[in-house]
Each structure stands twice: as structure tokens, then as C-alpha cells.
């Protein structure tokens, strides 16, 4: 259902890219955050890419977006996470 203030038709699959420093537990921590907002999320579907010098790790998580509120809450929690450098 598309609302007047959104360009997105819900529900839909929505990719979110999360970047942080390469460190032990980063992917697991991000998976836990995403699962709180999309319990059907499969960690096996997460795409991982290291930066050229391997200092940073980029994770692409495709979630099942059901509302603008859900996406806003997920983005906010990811942005507030201490291991996260950037969320796109």
C-alpha cells in the first residue's frame, strides 16, 4: 500500500547497506538489530564486502519492509549502534 508521503509500495524487499570497521562480531550484531525489526530476515542472505585495505566491512541486508515506521526505527537503531559508521 502506497501512502501519499512515500515513494515505496509496502510490503516490499528493501536493501539496507550498513558499514563499520572490520571487527569480530560486527555481522552478528547487525543481524541481531535487523531481526528485531524483521523477524523473517535470513542472515544467510546478507551480502558482505570488505574495503580494499580490509579496514571496513559493508553489509547489505535486504529486509521485508512493511511500513515507513518500521524502516525509520530500523535505520535509527542501526545509526545509533556503536559499531556502525554509516547506514545507506
N, C-alpha and C positions, 0 to 999 in steps of 0.2 A: 504494500500500500504506500503510495507516494503522497507525502504531505506537501502543503504549499511552500513550506520553508526548506524543503530538502530536495536535492537532486538525485537521491538514492531511492530505489524501489525496495522496500523491505517485505519479506526477508530476502537476504542475498548473501553470497560469499564475498567477503571483504578482506583484501590483503592489508596487513599492517607490518611495516618494517621497523624493527627495534635494533638500535645499535648501542654497543657497550664495549668496554675494554675486554679483551680475551682473558677470562679468568675462570677458575674452577667454579662450577655451579651456576654460571650465567644462564645457560639454556634452560636448566631446571627451574630456576627462579622465575624466568619469563613464562614458562609453561604453566606454573602454578598460578600466576596472575591471570593469564588468559583463560584458564579453566574456571576461575571464579566468575567470569563474565560469559563464557560459552562452555558449559559442561560437556558438550559434544565434541569439543576440539580434540583432534588427534595429534599428539606430539610427533608422530611418525610423518606427518605432512609438513612439518616445519622445514624450511629451507635455510641452510647455514652457509655463510660465505665469510672467509677471513680477509682482512685487508692485505695489501701487498706485503707489508712488513709483519703481518700477523699480530699487530698490537690490538686490533679491534675485530669484533665479530658482529656480523649483521645477520639478524634472524628475520625471516619473513613468515608470519603466522597468518594463515587465511582462516578467519573466523566466520561463523554464521551470524550475520548482523540481523537483529530483529527490530531494532529501534535506534533512533538518534541518541536517546538517553543511555542505552547500552554502550554504544560506541564512545560517547563522551566520557562515561565512567571508566571504561577500559583505558582510553587514552590518558585520562588523568592519573589513574593508578600506575600506569607504565611510566609516565613522565616523572612521577614522584618517587619512583623506585631508585634507591641509591646506586645500583649497578648500571642504570640506563644513562646513556649520554644523549641520545636523540631518538624520537619516535616520528615516523612519517606514515 
